[in-house]
């Protein structure tokens, strides 16, 4: 039986959901002072890691 490994559709969906939540969460916080630009650093890092892993696995 062949083992499944690598990036499946579930992994891609989860990284997109996490990046979207981190980008959009400050917009719906209301009257609370939203965090600075440091919060935007995390989705950028997640996307960079994702792209690096996709390109290096080929």
PDB file with SEQRES, HELIX, SHEET and CRYST1 records, atoms N, CA, C and O in Angstrom:
SEQRES   1 A   58  UNK UNK UNK UNK UNK UNK UNK UNK UNK UNK UNK UNK UNK          
SEQRES   2 A   58  UNK UNK UNK UNK UNK UNK UNK UNK UNK UNK UNK UNK UNK          
SEQRES   3 A   58  UNK UNK UNK UNK UNK UNK UNK UNK UNK UNK UNK UNK UNK          
SEQRES   4 A   58  UNK UNK UNK UNK UNK UNK UNK UNK UNK UNK UNK UNK UNK          
SEQRES   5 A   58  UNK UNK UNK UNK UNK UNK                                      
HELIX    1 AA1 UNK A    9  UNK A   24  1                                  16    
HELIX    2 AA2 UNK A   25  UNK A   28  5                                   4    
HELIX    3 AA3 UNK A   38  UNK A   56  1                                  19    
CRYST1    1.000    1.000    1.000  90.00  90.00  90.00 P 1           1          
ATOM      1  N   UNK A   1       0.847  -1.188   0.000  1.00  0.00           N  
ATOM      2  CA  UNK A   1       0.000   0.000   0.000  1.00  0.00           C  
ATOM      3  C   UNK A   1       0.893   1.253   0.000  1.00  0.00           C  
ATOM      4  O   UNK A   1       1.868   1.327   0.748  1.00  0.00           O  
ATOM      5  N   UNK A   2       0.561   2.200  -0.817  1.00  0.00           N  
ATOM      6  CA  UNK A   2       1.339   3.422  -0.940  1.00  0.00           C  
ATOM      7  C   UNK A   2       0.988   4.395   0.182  1.00  0.00           C  
ATOM      8  O   UNK A   2      -0.183   4.584   0.511  1.00  0.00           O  
ATOM      9  N   UNK A   3       2.020   5.010   0.767  1.00  0.00           N  
ATOM     10  CA  UNK A   3       1.785   5.996   1.825  1.00  0.00           C  
ATOM     11  C   UNK A   3       1.528   7.360   1.203  1.00  0.00           C  
ATOM     12  O   UNK A   3       2.166   7.739   0.222  1.00  0.00           O  
ATOM     13  N   UNK A   4       0.588   8.089   1.786  1.00  0.00           N  
ATOM     14  CA  UNK A   4       0.314   9.462   1.342  1.00  0.00           C  
ATOM     15  C   UNK A   4       1.163  10.409   2.172  1.00  0.00           C  
ATOM     16  O   UNK A   4       1.235  10.280   3.394  1.00  0.00           O  
ATOM     17  N   UNK A   5       1.798  11.349   1.516  1.00  0.00           N  
ATOM     18  CA  UNK A   5       2.582  12.347   2.218  1.00  0.00           C  
ATOM     19  C   UNK A   5       2.597  13.625   1.391  1.00  0.00           C  
ATOM     20  O   UNK A   5       2.184  13.640   0.231  1.00  0.00           O  
ATOM     21  N   UNK A   6       3.076  14.682   2.004  1.00  0.00           N  
ATOM     22  CA  UNK A   6       3.145  15.952   1.296  1.00  0.00           C  
ATOM     23  C   UNK A   6       1.974  16.854   1.643  1.00  0.00           C  
ATOM     24  O   UNK A   6       1.284  16.648   2.642  1.00  0.00           O  
ATOM     25  N   UNK A   7       1.765  17.840   0.816  1.00  0.00           N  
ATOM     26  CA  UNK A   7       0.726  18.844   1.043  1.00  0.00           C  
ATOM     27  C   UNK A   7      -0.561  18.398   0.350  1.00  0.00           C  
ATOM     28  O   UNK A   7      -0.622  18.307  -0.876  1.00  0.00           O  
ATOM     29  N   UNK A   8      -1.577  18.126   1.149  1.00  0.00           N  
ATOM     30  CA  UNK A   8      -2.879  17.799   0.596  1.00  0.00           C  
ATOM     31  C   UNK A   8      -3.763  19.025   0.561  1.00  0.00           C  
ATOM     32  O   UNK A   8      -3.349  20.114   0.957  1.00  0.00           O  
ATOM     33  N   UNK A   9      -4.972  18.843   0.088  1.00  0.00           N  
ATOM     34  CA  UNK A   9      -5.892  19.982   0.006  1.00  0.00           C  
ATOM     35  C   UNK A   9      -6.266  20.481   1.398  1.00  0.00           C  
ATOM     36  O   UNK A   9      -6.518  21.673   1.573  1.00  0.00           O  
ATOM     37  N   UNK A  10      -6.307  19.601   2.383  1.00  0.00           N  
ATOM     38  CA  UNK A  10      -6.618  20.024   3.755  1.00  0.00           C  
ATOM     39  C   UNK A  10      -5.538  20.909   4.336  1.00  0.00           C  
ATOM     40  O   UNK A  10      -5.841  21.878   5.033  1.00  0.00           O  
ATOM     41  N   UNK A  11      -4.274  20.591   4.060  1.00  0.00           N  
ATOM     42  CA  UNK A  11      -3.164  21.412   4.555  1.00  0.00           C  
ATOM     43  C   UNK A  11      -3.187  22.793   3.921  1.00  0.00           C  
ATOM     44  O   UNK A  11      -2.978  23.800   4.597  1.00  0.00           O  
ATOM     45  N   UNK A  12      -3.439  22.834   2.637  1.00  0.00           N  
ATOM     46  CA  UNK A  12      -3.496  24.124   1.943  1.00  0.00           C  
ATOM     47  C   UNK A  12      -4.655  24.958   2.461  1.00  0.00           C  
ATOM     48  O   UNK A  12      -4.513  26.162   2.675  1.00  0.00           O  
ATOM     49  N   UNK A  13      -5.796  24.322   2.662  1.00  0.00           N  
ATOM     50  CA  UNK A  13      -6.962  25.042   3.177  1.00  0.00           C  
ATOM     51  C   UNK A  13      -6.689  25.603   4.568  1.00  0.00           C  
ATOM     52  O   UNK A  13      -7.065  26.739   4.857  1.00  0.00           O  
ATOM     53  N   UNK A  14      -6.047  24.834   5.425  1.00  0.00           N  
ATOM     54  CA  UNK A  14      -5.786  25.301   6.785  1.00  0.00           C  
ATOM     55  C   UNK A  14      -4.810  26.470   6.817  1.00  0.00           C  
ATOM     56  O   UNK A  14      -4.996  27.400   7.602  1.00  0.00           O  
ATOM     57  N   UNK A  15      -3.782  26.444   5.989  1.00  0.00           N  
ATOM     58  CA  UNK A  15      -2.846  27.568   5.991  1.00  0.00           C  
ATOM     59  C   UNK A  15      -3.504  28.829   5.451  1.00  0.00           C  
ATOM     60  O   UNK A  15      -3.189  29.931   5.900  1.00  0.00           O  
ATOM     61  N   UNK A  16      -4.417  28.680   4.490  1.00  0.00           N  
ATOM     62  CA  UNK A  16      -5.146  29.837   3.971  1.00  0.00           C  
ATOM     63  C   UNK A  16      -6.096  30.379   5.038  1.00  0.00           C  
ATOM     64  O   UNK A  16      -6.222  31.594   5.188  1.00  0.00           O  
ATOM     65  N   UNK A  17      -6.761  29.500   5.776  1.00  0.00           N  
ATOM     66  CA  UNK A  17      -7.680  29.936   6.830  1.00  0.00           C  
ATOM     67  C   UNK A  17      -6.924  30.666   7.937  1.00  0.00           C  
ATOM     68  O   UNK A  17      -7.363  31.719   8.399  1.00  0.00           O  
ATOM     69  N   UNK A  18      -5.790  30.111   8.364  1.00  0.00           N  
ATOM     70  CA  UNK A  18      -5.007  30.761   9.422  1.00  0.00           C  
ATOM     71  C   UNK A  18      -4.502  32.122   8.965  1.00  0.00           C  
ATOM     72  O   UNK A  18      -4.567  33.092   9.720  1.00  0.00           O  
ATOM     73  N   UNK A  19      -4.002  32.203   7.739  1.00  0.00           N  
ATOM     74  CA  UNK A  19      -3.519  33.485   7.229  1.00  0.00           C  
ATOM     75  C   UNK A  19      -4.661  34.498   7.125  1.00  0.00           C  
ATOM     76  O   UNK A  19      -4.476  35.672   7.445  1.00  0.00           O  
ATOM     77  N   UNK A  20      -5.842  34.053   6.678  1.00  0.00           N  
ATOM     78  CA  UNK A  20      -6.989  34.961   6.563  1.00  0.00           C  
ATOM     79  C   UNK A  20      -7.440  35.460   7.931  1.00  0.00           C  
ATOM     80  O   UNK A  20      -7.760  36.638   8.088  1.00  0.00           O  
ATOM     81  N   UNK A  21      -7.466  34.572   8.917  1.00  0.00           N  
ATOM     82  CA  UNK A  21      -7.873  34.987  10.268  1.00  0.00           C  
ATOM     83  C   UNK A  21      -6.874  35.990  10.835  1.00  0.00           C  
ATOM     84  O   UNK A  21      -7.271  36.991  11.433  1.00  0.00           O  
ATOM     85  N   UNK A  22      -5.585  35.729  10.651  1.00  0.00           N  
ATOM     86  CA  UNK A  22      -4.587  36.659  11.177  1.00  0.00           C  
ATOM     87  C   UNK A  22      -4.619  38.004  10.470  1.00  0.00           C  
ATOM     88  O   UNK A  22      -4.331  39.032  11.082  1.00  0.00           O  
ATOM     89  N   UNK A  23      -4.968  38.009   9.183  1.00  0.00           N  
ATOM     90  CA  UNK A  23      -5.047  39.279   8.464  1.00  0.00           C  
ATOM     91  C   UNK A  23      -6.330  40.045   8.763  1.00  0.00           C  
ATOM     92  O   UNK A  23      -6.309  41.272   8.853  1.00  0.00           O  
ATOM     93  N   UNK A  24      -7.439  39.340   8.917  1.00  0.00           N  
ATOM     94  CA  UNK A  24      -8.732  39.995   9.056  1.00  0.00           C  
ATOM     95  C   UNK A  24      -9.176  40.203  10.501  1.00  0.00           C  
ATOM     96  O   UNK A  24     -10.079  41.003  10.747  1.00  0.00           O  
ATOM     97  N   UNK A  25      -8.574  39.513  11.458  1.00  0.00           N  
ATOM     98  CA  UNK A  25      -8.982  39.646  12.865  1.00  0.00           C  
ATOM     99  C   UNK A  25      -8.899  41.085  13.374  1.00  0.00           C  
ATOM    100  O   UNK A  25      -9.822  41.532  14.054  1.00  0.00           O  
ATOM    101  N   UNK A  26      -7.820  41.834  13.069  1.00  0.00           N  
ATOM    102  CA  UNK A  26      -7.765  43.209  13.573  1.00  0.00           C  
ATOM    103  C   UNK A  26      -8.871  44.101  13.009  1.00  0.00           C  
ATOM    104  O   UNK A  26      -9.231  45.100  13.632  1.00  0.00           O  
ATOM    105  N   UNK A  27      -9.410  43.761  11.851  1.00  0.00           N  
ATOM    106  CA  UNK A  27     -10.437  44.611  11.242  1.00  0.00           C  
ATOM    107  C   UNK A  27     -11.784  44.489  11.945  1.00  0.00           C  
ATOM    108  O   UNK A  27     -12.593  45.415  11.880  1.00  0.00           O  
ATOM    109  N   UNK A  28     -12.043  43.373  12.611  1.00  0.00           N  
ATOM    110  CA  UNK A  28     -13.341  43.159  13.248  1.00  0.00           C  
ATOM    111  C   UNK A  28     -13.258  43.263  14.768  1.00  0.00           C  
ATOM    112  O   UNK A  28     -14.176  42.826  15.463  1.00  0.00           O  
ATOM    113  N   UNK A  29     -12.178  43.833  15.295  1.00  0.00           N  
ATOM    114  CA  UNK A  29     -12.005  43.913  16.739  1.00  0.00           C  
ATOM    115  C   UNK A  29     -12.868  45.001  17.379  1.00  0.00           C  
ATOM    116  O   UNK A  29     -13.065  45.001  18.594  1.00  0.00           O  
ATOM    117  N   UNK A  30     -13.367  45.900  16.592  1.00  0.00           N  
ATOM    118  CA  UNK A  30     -14.217  46.944  17.157  1.00  0.00           C  
ATOM    119  C   UNK A  30     -13.406  48.088  17.735  1.00  0.00           C  
ATOM    120  O   UNK A  30     -12.429  48.536  17.135  1.00  0.00           O  
ATOM    121  N   UNK A  31     -13.823  48.568  18.927  1.00  0.00           N  
ATOM    122  CA  UNK A  31     -13.198  49.740  19.524  1.00  0.00           C  
ATOM    123  C   UNK A  31     -11.884  49.436  20.231  1.00  0.00           C  
ATOM    124  O   UNK A  31     -11.221  50.352  20.719  1.00  0.00           O  
ATOM    125  N   UNK A  32     -11.504  48.187  20.293  1.00  0.00           N  
ATOM    126  CA  UNK A  32     -10.234  47.827  20.923  1.00  0.00           C  
ATOM    127  C   UNK A  32      -9.103  48.258  19.999  1.00  0.00           C  
ATOM    128  O   UNK A  32      -9.209  48.154  18.777  1.00  0.00           O  
ATOM    129  N   UNK A  33      -8.036  48.735  20.589  1.00  0.00           N  
ATOM    130  CA  UNK A  33      -6.884  49.142  19.783  1.00  0.00           C  
ATOM    131  C   UNK A  33      -6.295  47.920  19.079  1.00  0.00           C  
ATOM    132  O   UNK A  33      -5.817  47.006  19.750  1.00  0.00           O  
ATOM    133  N   UNK A  34      -6.317  47.881  17.755  1.00  0.00           N  
ATOM    134  CA  UNK A  34      -5.759  46.716  17.042  1.00  0.00           C  
ATOM    135  C   UNK A  34      -4.246  46.645  17.213  1.00  0.00           C  
ATOM    136  O   UNK A  34      -3.586  47.672  17.372  1.00  0.00           O  
ATOM    137  N   UNK A  35      -3.709  45.456  17.179  1.00  0.00           N  
ATOM    138  CA  UNK A  35      -2.256  45.324  17.292  1.00  0.00           C  
ATOM    139  C   UNK A  35      -1.548  45.961  16.103  1.00  0.00           C  
ATOM    140  O   UNK A  35      -2.161  46.212  15.065  1.00  0.00           O  
ATOM    141  N   UNK A  36      -0.297  46.211  16.256  1.00  0.00           N  
ATOM    142  CA  UNK A  36       0.473  46.874  15.208  1.00  0.00           C  
ATOM    143  C   UNK A  36       0.736  45.973  14.023  1.00  0.00           C  
ATOM    144  O   UNK A  36       0.099  44.934  13.852  1.00  0.00           O  
ATOM    145  N   UNK A  37       1.674  46.386  13.221  1.00  0.00           N  
ATOM    146  CA  UNK A  37       2.017  45.643  12.010  1.00  0.00           C  
ATOM    147  C   UNK A  37       2.691  44.314  12.307  1.00  0.00           C  
ATOM    148  O   UNK A  37       2.849  43.486  11.410  1.00  0.00           O  
ATOM    149  N   UNK A  38       3.094  44.098  13.571  1.00  0.00           N  
ATOM    150  CA  UNK A  38       3.756  42.837  13.905  1.00  0.00           C  
ATOM    151  C   UNK A  38       2.821  41.652  13.707  1.00  0.00           C  
ATOM    152  O   UNK A  38       3.286  40.545  13.434  1.00  0.00           O  
ATOM    153  N   UNK A  39       1.507  41.860  13.839  1.00  0.00           N  
ATOM    154  CA  UNK A  39       0.556  40.773  13.620  1.00  0.00           C  
ATOM    155  C   UNK A  39       0.529  40.363  12.148  1.00  0.00           C  
ATOM    156  O   UNK A  39       0.274  39.201  11.833  1.00  0.00           O  
ATOM    157  N   UNK A  40       0.787  41.303  11.253  1.00  0.00           N  
ATOM    158  CA  UNK A  40       0.798  40.986   9.828  1.00  0.00           C  
ATOM    159  C   UNK A  40       2.042  40.201   9.417  1.00  0.00           C  
ATOM    160  O   UNK A  40       2.090  39.631   8.327  1.00  0.00           O  
ATOM    161  N   UNK A  41       3.039  40.175  10.284  1.00  0.00           N  
ATOM    162  CA  UNK A  41       4.267  39.448  10.000  1.00  0.00           C  
ATOM    163  C   UNK A  41       4.026  37.943   9.943  1.00  0.00           C  
ATOM    164  O   UNK A  41       4.645  37.257   9.129  1.00  0.00           O  
ATOM    165  N   UNK A  42       3.142  37.414  10.789  1.00  0.00           N  
ATOM    166  CA  UNK A  42       2.917  35.971  10.878  1.00  0.00           C  
ATOM    167  C   UNK A  42       2.298  35.368   9.617  1.00  0.00           C  
ATOM    168  O   UNK A  42       2.789  34.338   9.154  1.00  0.00           O  
ATOM    169  N   UNK A  43       1.248  35.952   9.036  1.00  0.00           N  
ATOM    170  CA  UNK A  43       0.740  35.357   7.801  1.00  0.00           C  
ATOM    171  C   UNK A  43       1.752  35.409   6.659  1.00  0.00           C  
ATOM    172  O   UNK A  43       1.790  34.509   5.819  1.00  0.00           O  
ATOM    173  N   UNK A  44       2.559  36.443   6.627  1.00  0.00           N  
ATOM    174  CA  UNK A  44       3.576  36.539   5.582  1.00  0.00           C  
ATOM    175  C   UNK A  44       4.590  35.411   5.751  1.00  0.00           C  
ATOM    176  O   UNK A  44       5.006  34.792   4.773  1.00  0.00           O  
ATOM    177  N   UNK A  45       4.985  35.147   6.999  1.00  0.00           N  
ATOM    178  CA  UNK A  45       5.921  34.052   7.263  1.00  0.00           C  
ATOM    179  C   UNK A  45       5.284  32.713   6.916  1.00  0.00           C  
ATOM    180  O   UNK A  45       5.944  31.851   6.335  1.00  0.00           O  
ATOM    181  N   UNK A  46       4.014  32.523   7.261  1.00  0.00           N  
ATOM    182  CA  UNK A  46       3.331  31.268   6.932  1.00  0.00           C  
ATOM    183  C   UNK A  46       3.278  31.038   5.427  1.00  0.00           C  
ATOM    184  O   UNK A  46       3.527  29.925   4.963  1.00  0.00           O  
ATOM    185  N   UNK A  47       2.960  32.059   4.672  1.00  0.00           N  
ATOM    186  CA  UNK A  47       2.901  31.923   3.220  1.00  0.00           C  
ATOM    187  C   UNK A  47       4.298  31.666   2.652  1.00  0.00           C  
ATOM    188  O   UNK A  47       4.451  30.872   1.723  1.00  0.00           O  
ATOM    189  N   UNK A  48       5.311  32.328   3.199  1.00  0.00           N  
ATOM    190  CA  UNK A  48       6.676  32.103   2.719  1.00  0.00           C  
ATOM    191  C   UNK A  48       7.123  30.665   2.987  1.00  0.00           C  
ATOM    192  O   UNK A  48       7.730  30.032   2.123  1.00  0.00           O  
ATOM    193  N   UNK A  49       6.827  30.152   4.173  1.00  0.00           N  
ATOM    194  CA  UNK A  49       7.176  28.764   4.490  1.00  0.00           C  
ATOM    195  C   UNK A  49       6.412  27.808   3.578  1.00  0.00           C  
ATOM    196  O   UNK A  49       6.978  26.833   3.083  1.00  0.00           O  
ATOM    197  N   UNK A  50       5.145  28.082   3.359  1.00  0.00           N  
ATOM    198  CA  UNK A  50       4.344  27.247   2.474  1.00  0.00           C  
ATOM    199  C   UNK A  50       4.931  27.204   1.068  1.00  0.00           C  
ATOM    200  O   UNK A  50       5.071  26.129   0.484  1.00  0.00           O  
ATOM    201  N   UNK A  51       5.274  28.369   0.522  1.00  0.00           N  
ATOM    202  CA  UNK A  51       5.829  28.420  -0.829  1.00  0.00           C  
ATOM    203  C   UNK A  51       7.186  27.718  -0.893  1.00  0.00           C  
ATOM    204  O   UNK A  51       7.483  27.009  -1.854  1.00  0.00           O  
ATOM    205  N   UNK A  52       8.007  27.924   0.145  1.00  0.00           N  
ATOM    206  CA  UNK A  52       9.304  27.259   0.183  1.00  0.00           C  
ATOM    207  C   UNK A  52       9.141  25.739   0.198  1.00  0.00           C  
ATOM    208  O   UNK A  52       9.843  25.032  -0.525  1.00  0.00           O  
ATOM    209  N   UNK A  53       8.225  25.242   1.010  1.00  0.00           N  
ATOM    210  CA  UNK A  53       8.012  23.798   1.083  1.00  0.00           C  
ATOM    211  C   UNK A  53       7.440  23.252  -0.224  1.00  0.00           C  
ATOM    212  O   UNK A  53       7.806  22.157  -0.651  1.00  0.00           O  
ATOM    213  N   UNK A  54       6.556  23.998  -0.852  1.00  0.00           N  
ATOM    214  CA  UNK A  54       6.004  23.544  -2.144  1.00  0.00           C  
ATOM    215  C   UNK A  54       7.083  23.485  -3.211  1.00  0.00           C  
ATOM    216  O   UNK A  54       7.170  22.511  -3.959  1.00  0.00           O  
ATOM    217  N   UNK A  55       7.901  24.519  -3.284  1.00  0.00           N  
ATOM    218  CA  UNK A  55       8.926  24.557  -4.320  1.00  0.00           C  
ATOM    219  C   UNK A  55      10.056  23.570  -4.063  1.00  0.00           C  
ATOM    220  O   UNK A  55      10.621  23.026  -5.012  1.00  0.00           O  
ATOM    221  N   UNK A  56      10.399  23.328  -2.794  1.00  0.00           N  
ATOM    222  CA  UNK A  56      11.492  22.411  -2.506  1.00  0.00           C  
ATOM    223  C   UNK A  56      11.067  20.951  -2.600  1.00  0.00           C  
ATOM    224  O   UNK A  56      11.924  20.073  -2.698  1.00  0.00           O  
ATOM    225  N   UNK A  57       9.773  20.671  -2.572  1.00  0.00           N  
ATOM    226  CA  UNK A  57       9.323  19.289  -2.647  1.00  0.00           C  
ATOM    227  C   UNK A  57       9.207  18.799  -4.087  1.00  0.00           C  
ATOM    228  O   UNK A  57       8.952  17.615  -4.312  1.00  0.00           O  
ATOM    229  N   UNK A  58       9.388  19.675  -5.055  1.00  0.00           N  
ATOM    230  CA  UNK A  58       9.276  19.270  -6.463  1.00  0.00           C  
ATOM    231  C   UNK A  58      10.559  18.670  -6.979  1.00  0.00           C  
ATOM    232  O   UNK A  58      10.633  18.278  -8.144  1.00  0.00           O  
TER     233      UNK A  58                                                      
END                                                                             
